Amino acid sequence: MAEDLEKLPNGRITNDYLRKLCKSKGGYMTEHLNDKLYLQHKGVSKIENLEKFTGVKVLWLESNAIHEIQGLEENKEISCLYLHENCIEEIKGIFHCTKLHTLNLSSNFITHIPEELGLNCTNIQTLDLSTNALKTIDSVRGLRYLTSLNILDLSKNKLFEELTNGMDYEQTIEEFLTILKSIKDLRLLRLEGNEMLKKIPNYRKKIIGSLPSLTYLDSMPIFDDERRTVTAWMKGGLDAEREERKIMAQEKKDKERRNFEAFEQLIQQSKKEEKEKESKIEREQVEKKVEEQKEEEELEIIEDVPIRHMSCQIEELVLEDITNEEDTQETKQDLISSPQNLATQEVSKAQEIVVNMSEETVGDSLFDIE
């Protein structure tokens, strides 16, 4: 049966429990090789026995019952520390974590931001102190040393419900804005949920105008148009803001006109390209047709050559047949006329013989008479 590791026995972190936890999470049995440690929602009441986990960079300890930040002296590699939803009243025990860049201490009972936090942890970029007990200007003065901050959440505190050092409300707000101005690269700021801040005249304009790097205030982003109107308001009040809005409206119209003209130009260009494309297709079709006709003519010539040759051969054969026929006729004629010639020759020879015989007889008769 698998052991239940969801809750710690007696809320204490033991070495045996840590080994089993690492194994269950796919970590290493050799403690210093682990760079993540999951101890959230375990009922932890005290941070302890983490000395061997020197390689841990991300430590989850939220939603426990921790009252004090301690036991992290050997964990100098921590860069992300999640301690929200505990019972912590004081920020301490982490000033040696010089690589720390994300610190979440929301939903605790913290009443003060110490200067040591910014002086030692110089790389902190994200600090969440929402839902705590920050009340006075003194409680937030330590922010001026956190110069690397990009994200700061101070929402749902009790800021400036108490005034100190003989300062009135306006002086307190001015000093608070001065503190925020020292954070040169602050991008996101959440102050909602602090009732006294709602009493600041033109609260959003004043905060945006004081922090030029800010891109997000409370639950809303800061767009360029808002930044421009606020800048104008800071310089010349409502009149300057109205004038800036007119300029922005005209710029918007000009932009729309340019976009429309660009769109029209794009359409004309598209039509021109389409026409050129059609013309090109027509030319190609004509060229193709001409080429096909040329190929057909060449094919006809090629096909006509053997026909002519064959015609010549046929004519030769016909002439040969005619010649052979004429020869045959002559031969036949010769065969037919040859008996007549023979007979004539025989008759001529016979006549010659008769004549000769007659001459001899007449000569003999004359001889006898003599």
C-alpha positions as CSV (number, residue, x, y, z in Angstrom):
1,M,0.0,0.0,0.0
2,A,1.4,3.4,-1.0
3,E,2.1,5.8,1.8
4,D,0.1,8.9,1.9
5,L,2.5,11.9,1.4
6,E,-0.2,14.6,1.2
7,K,0.1,15.5,4.8
8,L,3.1,15.6,7.2
9,P,2.9,13.7,10.5
10,N,2.7,16.3,13.2
11,G,3.5,19.1,10.6
12,R,7.2,18.4,10.8
13,I,9.5,17.9,7.8
14,T,11.7,14.8,8.4
15,N,14.5,13.5,6.3
16,D,12.7,10.2,5.7
17,Y,9.6,12.1,4.5
18,L,11.8,14.2,2.1
19,R,13.4,11.2,0.5
20,K,10.0,9.5,-0.1
21,L,8.6,12.8,-1.4
22,C,11.5,13.2,-3.9
23,K,11.0,9.6,-5.1
24,S,7.3,10.1,-5.5
25,K,7.8,13.3,-7.6
26,G,10.5,11.7,-9.9
27,G,13.3,13.5,-8.1
28,Y,16.7,12.2,-6.9
29,M,17.5,10.3,-3.7
30,T,20.7,12.4,-3.6
31,E,19.4,15.5,-2.0
32,H,21.6,18.2,-3.5
33,L,20.7,17.1,-7.1
34,N,17.1,18.2,-6.7
35,D,16.4,21.7,-8.1
36,K,12.7,21.7,-7.2
37,L,11.0,20.8,-3.9
38,Y,7.2,20.6,-3.5
39,L,6.1,21.1,0.1
40,Q,2.8,23.0,-0.5
41,H,-0.4,22.0,1.2
42,K,1.4,19.6,3.6
43,G,0.5,21.2,6.9
44,V,4.1,22.3,7.5
45,S,4.5,24.3,10.7
46,K,8.3,24.8,10.5
47,I,10.9,24.9,7.7
48,E,13.5,22.4,8.7
49,N,15.9,19.6,7.5
50,L,16.5,21.3,4.1
51,E,20.2,21.7,4.6
52,K,21.2,19.0,2.2
53,F,19.0,20.4,-0.6
54,T,21.7,22.9,-1.6
55,G,20.7,22.7,-5.3
56,V,17.1,23.7,-4.9
57,K,16.1,26.7,-7.1
58,V,12.3,26.6,-6.8
59,L,10.7,26.0,-3.4
60,W,7.0,25.7,-2.9
61,L,5.8,26.2,0.7
62,E,2.5,27.9,0.2
63,S,-0.7,27.0,2.0
64,N,0.9,25.7,5.2
65,A,1.0,26.9,8.8
66,I,4.5,28.5,8.8
67,H,4.9,31.4,11.2
68,E,8.6,32.2,10.6
69,I,11.0,32.1,7.6
70,Q,13.9,30.0,8.8
71,G,16.0,26.9,8.0
72,L,17.0,28.1,4.5
73,E,20.6,29.1,5.4
74,E,22.2,26.5,3.1
75,N,19.7,27.0,0.3
76,K,21.6,29.8,-1.4
77,E,20.6,28.8,-5.0
78,I,16.9,29.6,-4.5
79,S,15.5,31.8,-7.2
80,C,11.8,31.4,-6.7
81,L,10.3,31.1,-3.3
82,Y,6.5,30.7,-2.7
83,L,5.4,31.3,0.9
84,H,1.9,32.7,0.3
85,E,-1.0,31.7,2.4
86,N,0.9,31.1,5.6
87,C,1.1,32.9,9.0
88,I,4.3,34.9,8.5
89,E,4.5,38.2,10.2
90,E,8.1,39.3,9.3
91,I,10.3,39.1,6.3
92,K,13.6,37.6,7.3
93,G,15.8,34.5,6.9
94,I,16.2,35.0,3.1
95,F,18.7,37.9,2.8
96,H,21.4,35.4,1.9
97,C,19.5,34.3,-1.2
98,T,21.2,36.7,-3.6
99,K,19.8,34.8,-6.7
100,L,16.2,35.3,-5.6
101,H,14.1,36.9,-8.3
102,T,10.5,35.9,-7.4
103,L,9.1,36.2,-3.9
104,N,5.5,35.5,-3.1
105,L,4.4,36.4,0.4
106,S,0.8,37.2,-0.3
107,S,-1.9,36.3,2.2
108,N,0.2,36.6,5.4
109,F,0.4,39.1,8.2
110,I,3.5,41.1,7.2
111,T,3.5,44.6,8.5
112,H,6.9,45.9,7.2
113,I,9.2,45.7,4.2
114,P,12.8,45.7,5.5
115,E,15.5,47.6,3.7
116,E,17.8,44.5,3.9
117,L,15.6,42.8,1.4
118,G,16.5,45.2,-1.4
119,L,20.1,45.7,-0.2
120,N,20.9,42.0,-0.2
121,C,18.4,40.4,-2.7
122,T,19.2,42.8,-5.5
123,N,17.8,40.6,-8.3
124,I,14.2,40.5,-7.1
125,Q,11.9,41.3,-10.1
126,T,8.6,40.0,-8.8
127,L,7.3,40.8,-5.3
128,D,3.8,39.9,-4.2
129,L,2.8,41.3,-0.8
130,S,-0.9,41.4,-1.5
131,T,-3.4,40.7,1.4
132,N,-1.0,41.6,4.2
133,A,-1.0,44.3,7.0
134,L,1.0,47.1,5.5
135,K,-0.4,50.4,6.9
136,T,2.0,53.3,7.1
137,I,4.4,55.0,4.9
138,D,7.2,53.6,7.1
139,S,6.1,50.1,6.3
140,V,6.8,50.5,2.6
141,R,9.9,52.7,2.6
142,G,12.1,49.5,2.0
143,L,10.7,49.4,-1.6
144,R,13.1,52.2,-2.6
145,Y,16.0,49.7,-2.5
146,L,14.2,47.1,-4.7
147,T,15.4,48.9,-7.8
148,S,15.1,45.7,-10.1
149,L,11.4,45.3,-9.5
150,N,9.2,44.8,-12.6
151,I,6.1,43.5,-10.8
152,L,4.8,44.8,-7.5
153,D,1.6,43.8,-5.9
154,L,0.5,45.7,-2.8
155,S,-3.3,45.2,-3.3
156,K,-5.6,44.4,-0.4
157,N,-3.5,45.9,2.4
158,K,-4.4,48.8,4.6
159,L,-2.1,51.4,3.2
160,F,-2.1,54.8,4.8
161,E,-4.9,54.1,7.1
162,E,-2.4,55.3,9.7
163,L,-0.4,58.5,9.3
164,T,3.0,58.9,10.9
165,N,5.7,61.4,11.5
166,G,3.2,64.3,11.6
167,M,2.6,63.9,7.9
168,D,-0.8,64.6,6.4
169,Y,-2.5,62.5,3.8
170,E,-1.2,64.5,0.8
171,Q,2.3,64.5,2.0
172,T,2.1,60.7,2.6
173,I,0.9,60.1,-1.0
174,E,3.6,62.3,-2.4
175,E,6.3,60.4,-0.5
176,F,4.8,57.1,-1.6
177,L,4.9,58.2,-5.3
178,T,8.5,59.3,-4.8
179,I,9.3,55.8,-3.5
180,L,7.7,54.2,-6.5
181,K,9.6,56.5,-8.9
182,S,12.8,55.1,-7.5
183,I,11.9,51.8,-9.1
184,K,12.9,52.7,-12.6
185,D,11.7,49.7,-14.5
186,L,8.4,49.0,-12.8
187,R,5.9,47.5,-15.3
188,L,3.0,46.2,-13.3
189,L,1.6,47.8,-10.1
190,R,-1.4,46.7,-8.2
191,L,-2.8,48.9,-5.5
192,E,-6.5,48.1,-5.6
193,G,-8.1,47.1,-2.3
194,N,-6.5,49.9,-0.3
195,E,-9.4,52.1,0.6
196,M,-7.4,55.2,1.4
197,L,-5.8,55.2,-2.1
198,K,-9.2,55.7,-3.6
199,K,-9.3,59.1,-2.1
200,I,-6.3,60.3,-4.2
201,P,-7.7,62.9,-6.7
202,N,-7.4,61.6,-10.2
203,Y,-5.8,58.4,-8.8
204,R,-5.1,56.6,-12.0
205,K,-3.8,59.7,-13.9
206,K,-1.5,60.6,-11.0
207,I,0.0,57.1,-10.7
208,I,0.4,56.7,-14.5
209,G,1.9,60.2,-14.9
210,S,4.4,59.5,-12.1
211,L,5.6,56.2,-13.5
212,P,6.5,56.4,-17.2
213,S,7.6,52.8,-17.4
214,L,4.3,51.4,-16.1
215,T,2.3,49.3,-18.6
216,Y,-0.3,47.8,-16.2
217,L,-2.1,49.4,-13.2
218,D,-4.4,47.4,-11.1
219,S,-6.6,45.3,-13.3
220,M,-6.3,47.3,-16.5
221,P,-3.5,47.8,-19.0
222,I,-2.1,51.2,-19.9
223,F,-2.5,51.8,-23.7
224,D,-0.6,54.5,-25.6
225,D,-3.7,56.7,-25.9
226,E,-4.1,56.8,-22.2
227,R,-0.4,57.5,-21.7
228,R,-0.6,60.5,-24.1
229,T,-3.6,62.0,-22.4
230,V,-2.2,61.6,-19.0
231,T,1.1,63.1,-20.0
232,A,-0.8,66.1,-21.4
233,W,-2.9,66.4,-18.3
234,M,0.3,66.3,-16.1
235,K,1.7,69.2,-18.2
236,G,-1.3,71.5,-18.6
237,G,-4.4,70.1,-16.8
238,L,-7.7,69.4,-18.4
239,D,-7.3,71.9,-21.2
240,A,-4.1,70.3,-22.4
241,E,-5.8,66.9,-22.1
242,R,-8.7,68.1,-24.3
243,E,-6.4,69.5,-26.9
244,E,-4.4,66.2,-26.9
245,R,-7.6,64.3,-27.4
246,K,-8.5,66.5,-30.4
247,I,-5.1,65.9,-31.9
248,M,-5.5,62.1,-31.3
249,A,-8.9,62.2,-32.9
250,Q,-7.5,64.0,-36.0
251,E,-4.6,61.6,-36.1
252,K,-7.1,58.7,-36.0
253,K,-9.1,60.3,-38.9
254,D,-5.9,60.8,-40.9
255,K,-4.9,57.2,-40.2
256,E,-8.2,55.9,-41.3
257,R,-8.0,58.1,-44.5
258,R,-4.5,56.7,-45.2
259,N,-5.7,53.2,-44.5
260,F,-8.6,53.8,-46.9
261,E,-6.3,55.2,-49.6
262,A,-3.9,52.4,-49.1
263,F,-6.8,50.0,-49.4
264,E,-8.0,51.6,-52.6
265,Q,-4.5,51.5,-53.9
266,L,-4.3,47.9,-53.0
267,I,-7.5,47.2,-54.8
268,Q,-6.3,49.1,-57.9
269,Q,-3.0,47.3,-57.8
270,S,-4.8,44.0,-57.4
271,K,-7.0,44.8,-60.4
272,K,-4.0,45.8,-62.5
273,E,-2.2,42.6,-61.5
274,E,-5.3,40.6,-62.3
275,K,-5.6,42.3,-65.7
276,E,-1.9,41.7,-66.4
277,K,-2.4,38.1,-65.4
278,E,-5.3,37.7,-67.7
279,S,-3.3,39.3,-70.6
280,K,-0.4,37.0,-69.8
281,I,-2.7,34.0,-69.9
282,E,-4.2,35.1,-73.2
283,R,-0.8,35.6,-74.7
284,E,0.3,32.2,-73.4
285,Q,-2.9,30.7,-74.9
286,V,-2.2,32.4,-78.3
287,E,1.4,31.3,-78.2
288,K,0.4,27.8,-77.3
289,K,-2.1,27.7,-80.1
290,V,0.5,28.9,-82.6
291,E,2.9,26.4,-81.3
292,E,0.3,23.7,-81.6
293,Q,-0.4,24.7,-85.2
294,K,3.3,24.7,-86.0
295,E,3.7,21.3,-84.5
296,E,0.7,20.0,-86.5
297,E,2.2,21.4,-89.7
298,E,5.5,19.8,-88.9
299,L,3.7,16.6,-88.2
300,E,1.9,16.7,-91.5
301,I,5.2,17.3,-93.4
302,I,6.8,14.4,-91.5
303,E,3.8,12.2,-92.2
304,D,3.7,13.2,-95.9
305,V,7.3,12.1,-96.7
306,P,6.6,8.3,-96.3
307,I,3.4,8.8,-98.3
308,R,5.3,10.4,-101.2
309,H,8.0,7.7,-101.0
310,M,5.3,5.1,-101.0
311,S,3.7,6.7,-104.0
312,C,7.0,6.7,-105.9
313,Q,7.5,3.1,-105.1
314,I,3.9,2.3,-106.3
315,E,4.6,4.2,-109.5
316,E,7.8,2.3,-110.0
317,L,6.0,-0.9,-109.4
318,V,3.3,0.0,-111.8
319,L,5.8,1.0,-114.5
320,E,7.7,-2.2,-113.9
321,D,4.5,-4.1,-114.3
322,I,3.6,-2.3,-117.5
323,T,7.1,-2.9,-118.9
324,N,6.9,-6.6,-117.9
325,E,3.5,-6.8,-119.6
326,E,4.8,-5.2,-122.8
327,D,7.8,-7.6,-122.8
328,T,5.4,-10.4,-122.3
329,Q,3.2,-9.2,-125.2
330,E,6.3,-8.9,-127.5
331,T,7.3,-12.4,-126.4
332,K,3.9,-13.7,-127.1
333,Q,3.9,-11.9,-130.5
334,D,7.2,-13.4,-131.3
335,L,5.9,-16.8,-130.4
336,I,2.9,-16.2,-132.6
337,S,4.9,-14.9,-135.6
338,S,7.8,-17.3,-135.4
339,P,6.0,-20.2,-137.2
340,Q,5.1,-18.0,-140.1
341,N,8.7,-16.8,-140.4
342,L,9.9,-20.3,-140.3
343,A,7.5,-21.3,-143.0
344,T,8.4,-18.4,-145.2
345,Q,12.1,-19.2,-144.8
346,E,11.5,-22.8,-145.6
347,V,9.5,-21.8,-148.8
348,S,12.3,-19.5,-149.9
349,K,14.8,-22.3,-149.4
350,A,12.7,-24.7,-151.4
351,Q,12.3,-22.2,-154.2
352,E,16.1,-21.6,-154.3
353,I,16.6,-25.4,-154.5
354,V,14.0,-25.7,-157.3
355,V,15.6,-22.9,-159.2
356,N,19.0,-24.4,-158.8
357,M,17.7,-27.8,-159.9
358,S,16.1,-26.2,-163.0
359,E,19.2,-24.5,-164.0
360,E,21.2,-27.8,-163.7
361,T,18.6,-29.7,-165.7
362,V,18.6,-27.2,-168.5
363,G,22.4,-27.2,-168.6
364,D,22.5,-31.0,-168.9
365,S,19.9,-31.0,-171.7
366,L,22.0,-28.5,-173.7
367,F,25.0,-30.6,-173.2
368,D,23.3,-33.6,-174.5
369,I,22.1,-31.8,-177.6
370,E,25.5,-30.8,-178.4
